[in-house]
C-alpha cells in the first residue's frame, strides 16, 4: 500500500463493489450480438487505491476504437449520487478497454459498466 495522508474513515476500511463483483467471475454481456467480457482486477480496494476492469471485445465492429467506442461506468456509494467514469481503449485493434475508479470514501459501492 502506498504511503499517504489518510482521511478520517479511510485508514483501514475497504471499498467493496457489490453489483459487478458479487459472483467473483467475469461478467459476459451481449453488445450488438457480440460477447463483451468485463473482468475486475480485484473485488475491493482501500480508499485512494484504484480498482480497474478490463473489457475484452473479441470481434470489434468499429474502424477507430479511440473515437467510435464508448466505455462508461457509474459507481454509486449507498445513499449518494453516482459518479460517472469514462473508460479508454488500450489497444490499437479495439479489442481491449480499461476503466479505473478511485474511491475517496469507504463503503459498499454498486457498479454499472456500459460498452
Secondary structure, DSSP 4 states (H G I P E B T S, - for coil): ----PPPTT-SS-EEEE-TTTTTSSPEEEEETTEEEEEEES-SEEETTSEEEEEEEETT---S-HHHH---EEEEEETTS--EEEE-EE-STTS-EEEEEEE-SS-EEEEEEEE-
